[in-house]
Amino acid sequence: MGIVKISDQMHDNLRSASDALSRSINAQAEHWMRVGMLAELHPALSYGDICQLMLRAAQSNEPGLSFVKPVPPAPAAARTPRRAAR
């Protein structure tokens, strides 16, 4: 376990959200970090899709988020070509 320093504003946001959702401040922070990590790994997923991933992981007793693989990059033909430096 470690210590994470956050701004006072973020702590206030955590406190408000944790009160509203009946979670501890630490549980709320961990939830937001988990959602944020999955959003970065899977940028095409909506918040609802991310929640479904987390629910499936909990139901299958998967530890942590190790079951989540990053989305593979698009095929080269689908990417926008970069201009060559002059």
NORMOTA-V67852 format. One record per pair of residues at least 24 apart in sequence whose C-alpha atoms are under 6 Angstrom apart, sorted by the first residue. I is the first residue (numbers start at 0). J is the second residue. D is the distance in whole Angstrom. If there is no record, write none. Layout:
I_J_D ; I_J_D
This chain:
40_69_5 ; 41_70_6
